[in-house]
Amino acid sequence: MDDDQIRKPPAHTVGMGLDTMSVDELKSRISLLETEIVRLRLAIEAREKTRSAAEQLFRI
């Protein structure tokens, strides 16, 4: 099997078991998810700006 074909498991899966994780692991996952939330919000803002610009263009 080629190294490129090996998939790393996701760092976090919604709903996954948390019983075996340490406090540090849980804090790390919270940080990861907070970073992802910021990234998603920025993507939403960018799409809204694009849509708004397109709407303005077609109103003329």
C-alpha positions as CSV (number, residue, x, y, z in Angstrom):
1,M,0.0,0.0,0.0
2,D,1.3,3.4,-1.0
3,D,1.8,6.1,1.7
4,D,-0.5,8.4,-0.3
5,Q,-3.3,5.9,0.0
6,I,-3.2,5.6,3.7
7,R,-5.8,7.8,5.2
8,K,-5.3,9.3,8.6
9,P,-8.4,9.1,10.8
10,P,-10.2,12.4,11.5
11,A,-9.0,14.2,14.5
12,H,-12.5,14.4,15.8
13,T,-15.8,12.9,14.8
14,V,-19.0,14.3,16.1
15,G,-20.6,11.9,18.5
16,M,-17.5,9.8,19.1
17,G,-16.8,8.3,22.5
18,L,-15.1,10.5,25.0
19,D,-14.7,8.1,27.9
20,T,-11.1,7.1,27.1
21,M,-9.8,10.7,26.5
22,S,-7.8,12.6,29.1
23,V,-8.6,16.1,30.1
24,D,-5.7,17.3,27.9
25,E,-7.0,15.4,24.9
26,L,-10.5,16.9,25.4
27,K,-9.0,20.4,25.7
28,S,-7.1,19.8,22.5
29,R,-10.2,18.7,20.7
30,I,-12.1,21.8,21.9
31,S,-9.3,24.0,20.5
32,L,-9.4,22.1,17.2
33,L,-13.1,22.5,16.9
34,E,-13.1,26.2,17.9
35,T,-10.5,26.8,15.2
36,E,-12.7,25.0,12.7
37,I,-15.7,27.1,13.7
38,V,-13.8,30.2,12.9
39,R,-12.8,28.8,9.5
40,L,-16.4,27.9,8.7
41,R,-17.7,31.3,9.7
42,L,-15.1,33.0,7.5
43,A,-16.2,30.7,4.6
44,I,-19.8,31.7,5.2
45,E,-18.9,35.4,5.2
46,A,-17.0,35.0,1.9
47,R,-19.9,33.3,0.3
48,E,-22.4,35.9,1.5
49,K,-20.2,38.7,0.1
50,T,-20.0,36.9,-3.2
51,R,-23.7,36.4,-3.3
52,S,-24.4,40.0,-2.3
53,A,-22.0,41.2,-5.1
54,A,-23.8,39.0,-7.6
55,E,-27.2,40.3,-6.5
56,Q,-26.0,43.9,-6.9
57,L,-24.7,43.2,-10.3
58,F,-28.0,41.7,-11.5
59,R,-30.1,44.5,-10.0
60,I,-28.6,47.1,-12.3
